[in-house]
Amino acid sequence: MKTKLTVTIDEDLLPKAKRTARARGVSLSRLIEGALRDLSEESRPSFAMRWRGAFRPAGRSEQRYELLAKKYL
């Protein structure tokens, strides 16, 4: 069941929020509802926590890999 709610937001934020909703193909109400759902989920781990430790460096001996590994790892 849906219910009406009056929300007050900064006037500079409203056009940005409408553009975001339009870009996602949803109504502003649905965008706000989704954001509130995401915020209210207590036990859901963050994206970073879900993927932490899932990727390991490849054991390659290519020169390009070694150069990239030195630079970024």
BALOBA-1460 file (C-alpha; in Angstrom, 3 decimals):
// residues 73
<rec num="1" residu="m" x="0.000" y="0.000" z="0.000"/>
<rec num="2" residu="k" x="1.310" y="3.430" z="-0.919"/>
<rec num="3" residu="t" x="0.766" y="6.595" z="1.081"/>
<rec num="4" residu="k" x="1.385" y="10.255" z="0.288"/>
<rec num="5" residu="l" x="4.192" y="12.146" z="1.954"/>
<rec num="6" residu="t" x="5.262" y="15.758" z="1.725"/>
<rec num="7" residu="v" x="9.028" y="16.194" z="1.471"/>
<rec num="8" residu="t" x="10.864" y="19.496" z="1.551"/>
<rec num="9" residu="i" x="14.230" y="19.689" z="-0.234"/>
<rec num="10" residu="d" x="16.628" y="22.389" z="-1.328"/>
<rec num="11" residu="e" x="15.424" y="24.187" z="-4.460"/>
<rec num="12" residu="d" x="18.791" y="23.663" z="-6.186"/>
<rec num="13" residu="l" x="18.541" y="19.900" z="-5.640"/>
<rec num="14" residu="l" x="15.113" y="19.419" z="-7.221"/>
<rec num="15" residu="p" x="16.143" y="19.853" z="-10.894"/>
<rec num="16" residu="k" x="19.123" y="17.530" z="-10.381"/>
<rec num="17" residu="a" x="16.908" y="14.918" z="-8.739"/>
<rec num="18" residu="k" x="14.376" y="15.143" z="-11.577"/>
<rec num="19" residu="r" x="17.140" y="14.729" z="-14.183"/>
<rec num="20" residu="t" x="18.503" y="11.714" z="-12.333"/>
<rec num="21" residu="a" x="15.062" y="10.128" z="-12.136"/>
<rec num="22" residu="r" x="14.416" y="10.815" z="-15.823"/>
<rec num="23" residu="a" x="17.818" y="9.362" z="-16.784"/>
<rec num="24" residu="r" x="16.995" y="6.183" z="-14.857"/>
<rec num="25" residu="g" x="13.522" y="5.994" z="-16.343"/>
<rec num="26" residu="v" x="11.683" y="6.239" z="-13.026"/>
<rec num="27" residu="s" x="9.512" y="8.787" z="-11.304"/>
<rec num="28" residu="l" x="10.945" y="11.104" z="-8.677"/>
<rec num="29" residu="s" x="8.823" y="9.334" z="-6.061"/>
<rec num="30" residu="r" x="10.244" y="5.955" z="-7.042"/>
<rec num="31" residu="l" x="13.798" y="7.346" z="-6.976"/>
<rec num="32" residu="i" x="13.302" y="8.677" z="-3.437"/>
<rec num="33" residu="e" x="11.602" y="5.451" z="-2.338"/>
<rec num="34" residu="g" x="14.525" y="3.405" z="-3.662"/>
<rec num="35" residu="a" x="17.057" y="5.605" z="-1.884"/>
<rec num="36" residu="l" x="15.156" y="5.264" z="1.389"/>
<rec num="37" residu="r" x="14.964" y="1.481" z="0.956"/>
<rec num="38" residu="d" x="18.726" y="1.318" z="0.398"/>
<rec num="39" residu="l" x="19.381" y="3.434" z="3.476"/>
<rec num="40" residu="s" x="17.050" y="1.405" z="5.675"/>
<rec num="41" residu="e" x="18.568" y="-2.011" z="4.859"/>
<rec num="42" residu="e" x="20.665" y="-2.685" z="7.940"/>
<rec num="43" residu="s" x="22.411" y="-5.978" z="7.227"/>
<rec num="44" residu="r" x="23.274" y="-5.466" z="3.569"/>
<rec num="45" residu="p" x="27.047" y="-5.226" z="3.150"/>
<rec num="46" residu="s" x="28.466" y="-2.469" z="0.979"/>
<rec num="47" residu="f" x="29.686" y="-3.153" z="-2.546"/>
<rec num="48" residu="a" x="33.291" y="-2.914" z="-1.391"/>
<rec num="49" residu="m" x="32.704" y="-5.353" z="1.466"/>
<rec num="50" residu="r" x="31.025" y="-7.882" z="-0.854"/>
<rec num="51" residu="w" x="34.016" y="-7.907" z="-3.240"/>
<rec num="52" residu="r" x="36.871" y="-7.456" z="-0.755"/>
<rec num="53" residu="g" x="39.426" y="-10.233" z="-1.242"/>
<rec num="54" residu="a" x="37.666" y="-11.667" z="-4.309"/>
<rec num="55" residu="f" x="40.344" y="-10.636" z="-6.788"/>
<rec num="56" residu="r" x="43.943" y="-11.774" z="-6.762"/>
<rec num="57" residu="p" x="46.797" y="-10.616" z="-8.997"/>
<rec num="58" residu="a" x="47.490" y="-12.981" z="-11.874"/>
<rec num="59" residu="g" x="50.779" y="-14.856" z="-11.719"/>
<rec num="60" residu="r" x="51.939" y="-13.782" z="-15.143"/>
<rec num="61" residu="s" x="55.509" y="-13.243" z="-16.186"/>
<rec num="62" residu="e" x="54.812" y="-10.926" z="-19.109"/>
<rec num="63" residu="q" x="56.835" y="-7.717" z="-19.135"/>
<rec num="64" residu="r" x="53.694" y="-5.580" z="-19.562"/>
<rec num="65" residu="y" x="52.079" y="-7.220" z="-16.540"/>
<rec num="66" residu="e" x="55.195" y="-6.721" z="-14.438"/>
<rec num="67" residu="l" x="55.344" y="-3.024" z="-15.354"/>
<rec num="68" residu="l" x="51.651" y="-2.524" z="-14.536"/>
<rec num="69" residu="a" x="51.987" y="-4.481" z="-11.288"/>
<rec num="70" residu="k" x="54.919" y="-2.288" z="-10.189"/>
<rec num="71" residu="k" x="52.931" y="0.835" z="-10.972"/>
<rec num="72" residu="y" x="49.531" y="-0.106" z="-9.529"/>
<rec num="73" residu="l" x="49.998" y="-2.909" z="-6.986"/>
